[in-house]
Amino acid sequence: MSVFTRSRTATVLGGLAIVGASALVLAGCSGGGTGGDSSAPPESVDLSLKIGTILPQTGTLAFLGPPEEAGVGLAAQDVNDAAVGLTIPDIIYGDSGDTDNKAYATTIQKLISEGVTAAIGAASSGVTKLFLDDAVAAGIITFSPANTSLDFSTWDDNGLYWRTAPSDTLQGEVLGNLVAEDGHENVAVLYQNDSYGTGLNKVFEETFTAAGGTVVESQSYNTGDATFDAQISAILASNPDAIVLITFDEIYTIGPALLAAGYPADQLYLVDGNLKNFGSDEKWPAGVSMEGAKGTTPAGPATPEEFQTRLNEFWTGEGNSDLTDFSYANESYDAVILLALAALAANSTDPAEVAAHLQEVSGGSGDGTKCTEFKECADIILGGGTADYDGFSGPITFDDNGDPTEATVGVFQYGADNLFTRIDL
């Protein structure tokens, strides 16, 4: 592991980007929360943890909904199967939608009225910003597996906002280094004009130019736009040797348009918001090849095939079609496990008390015993110790802002089948 001390930098080492636990990457004291004490709960506990989701079933990030919901559901199943005195009853699944269809507005009010300890979501940073203050005012935890906006690190959240996905600082730096290391010098960018797109683009451009590259054209669009002819024309006119696309579902229009204009697929770079397996996607035009294109996304260490098999078996067992994407499934699973461990450590399902122990069970207090499965961690807590959970998304290790300080961003590349595979290991 490469450790970065008091720095906001990250590098690509063989394609794998890691931020170490001592990297205090973001300042501020109003996000996340503080670790609780490690006093042991009673020998026996009887806790029922109520969790809801506010994840994308519709909207421009709907492709992320299935893997995220599968991660939540499988984690709850594992918690229940452990039989340690804490259970997660039926999860209240809800749609976040996006900033256009506003499904989140109904969902968050339902979760508040149901008295959940925590709402898992949203996937979109822009969506979370629209309901987070309501959740904080209601006193429930908001725990996102996919938010990457820098703004959440200093949000006035009373210690009730947490995330297992690293901020855009890391992905932007990985992306900038990747494009530079691939030998590109004159790059154009098309990005979504919201907190996600502008934040990620800013870090990418800073990193790429610091590496000696030049951003020859930078174009933006607004959520809800349906045509991108002007932006595409401006980008192509700048004659870039690579194009970075920071979008959501707009990739279905922008990608094929660039390829139809003759731009090489192997000079395109995508991000977590649009990295999709197009070969199994009916919305992608037949015969349009993305072979050679690359993309980045927070992905944790290489996910064991056994875990992905379990995710798919759980998901199809609920009557759903096979998972075709596993983006943020790791982070969703870990969010639920961390909440359950924090509830055990607090011997309570009160949101504030659970939140006060999240940093501790993630290893953020620095004095816990390493463990990698819920039952193993639970036994440590029930035995009077402090658990330090390392999950499928990485060691996590929350800082005082509720941000993970140990995280990885994976690098992926498309093959001839229009499916992407990880290439950074």
Secondary structure, DSSP 8 states (H G I E B T S, - for coil): ----TT------BTTBEEE-TT------SSSS----------SS--EE--EEEEB-SSSTTGGGHHHHHHHHHHHHHHHHHH-SSEE--S-B--B---TTT-HHHHHHHHHHHHT-SEEEE-SSHHHHHHHHHHHHHHT-EEEESS---GGGGG---TT-EEESS--HHHHHHHHHHHHHHTT--EEEEEEESSHHHHHHHHHHHHHHHHTT-EEEEEEEE-TT----HHHHHHHHHT--SEEEEE-STTHHHHHHHHHHTT--GGGEEE-TTT---GGG-TTS-TT---TT-EEEEE--S---HHHHHHHHHHHHHTT----S--TTHHHHHHHHHHHHHHHHHHT---HHHHHHHHHHHTTTTS--EEE-SHHHHHHHHHTT--EEE-BTTB-EEE-TTS-EEEEEEEEEEE-TTS-EEE---
